[in-house]
Amino acid sequence: MPNCPRCGSSQVIKNGYIHNGKPKFACQACQRQFVENPEWRPISAETKALIDKLLLERVLLAGIGRVTGVSGQWLQDYVNAKYKAQPQVTDVPAQKNGS
């Protein structure tokens, strides 16, 4: 059994499996849940460029996720960050007073 990555405790129990079949563990000391060897892959610049092009084409997020292979949560966070970075400036022309 692996030690807890948060507190280092050896009081760890098996706690089911994640979506791809890897075992999930839970620490009884600090209640942290974790996977022993998580697979983290950074998203390449080419994939981000493809996502940007697909967003401009107004492709649904589910479709973008299927095409690029990124998770739905990562994609939603990426889109939210992109929209937040855009300036929220609107030019509303002043209307004339009709007399």
C-alpha positions in Angstrom: 0.0 0.0 0.0 1.3 3.5 -0.8 1.8 6.2 1.8 -0.5 9.3 1.8 1.0 12.1 -0.4 -0.4 14.7 1.9 0.5 13.6 5.4 2.8 10.6 4.7 0.7 8.3 6.8 0.7 4.5 6.2 -2.9 4.2 7.3 -4.2 3.9 3.8 -7.1 1.7 2.5 -8.3 0.8 -0.9 -11.3 3.0 -1.9 -12.6 1.7 -5.2 -11.4 2.4 -8.7 -11.3 5.5 -11.0 -12.8 5.6 -14.5 -9.9 3.8 -16.2 -9.6 1.0 -13.7 -6.7 2.2 -11.6 -7.2 1.6 -7.9 -8.1 4.6 -5.7 -6.9 4.9 -2.1 -8.1 6.9 1.0 -6.0 8.0 3.9 -7.6 7.3 7.3 -5.6 9.9 9.0 -6.3 13.0 6.8 -9.2 11.7 4.7 -7.3 12.4 1.4 -8.3 10.3 -1.6 -5.6 9.7 -4.3 -4.4 7.4 -7.1 -0.9 5.9 -6.6 0.7 6.9 -10.0 -1.5 9.5 -11.6 -1.0 10.1 -15.3 -0.7 13.9 -15.9 -0.2 15.0 -19.5 0.3 18.7 -20.4 -1.8 20.0 -23.2 0.4 20.9 -26.2 0.4 24.3 -27.9 -0.8 22.6 -31.1 -3.8 21.2 -29.3 -4.6 24.6 -27.8 -4.4 26.2 -31.2 -6.8 23.6 -32.6 -9.2 24.2 -29.7 -9.1 27.9 -30.4 -9.9 27.3 -34.1 -12.8 25.0 -33.2 -14.1 27.6 -30.8 -14.1 30.2 -33.5 -16.1 27.8 -35.7 -18.6 27.5 -32.8 -18.2 23.7 -32.5 -19.8 22.3 -29.3 -17.5 21.7 -26.3 -18.4 18.0 -26.3 -17.3 17.7 -29.9 -14.1 19.6 -29.2 -13.4 17.2 -26.4 -13.9 14.2 -28.5 -11.7 15.5 -31.3 -8.8 16.7 -29.2 -9.0 14.1 -26.4 -9.0 16.6 -23.6 -11.2 16.2 -20.5 -14.5 18.2 -20.3 -13.5 19.9 -17.1 -10.1 21.0 -18.5 -11.8 22.3 -21.6 -14.4 24.2 -19.7 -11.7 25.8 -17.5 -9.7 26.7 -20.6 -12.7 28.4 -22.3 -13.6 30.3 -19.1 -10.0 31.6 -18.8 -10.1 32.6 -22.5 -13.3 34.6 -22.1 -12.2 36.1 -18.8 -9.0 37.4 -20.5 -11.0 39.2 -23.2 -11.7 42.9 -22.5 -15.4 43.5 -21.7 -15.6 46.8 -23.6 -18.8 47.7 -25.5 -19.2 50.8 -27.6 -22.8 52.0 -27.2 -23.5 55.1 -29.2 -25.1 58.0 -27.4 -28.7 58.5 -28.5 -29.9 61.9 -29.5 -32.7 63.5 -27.4 -35.7 63.7 -29.7 -37.4 67.0 -29.1 
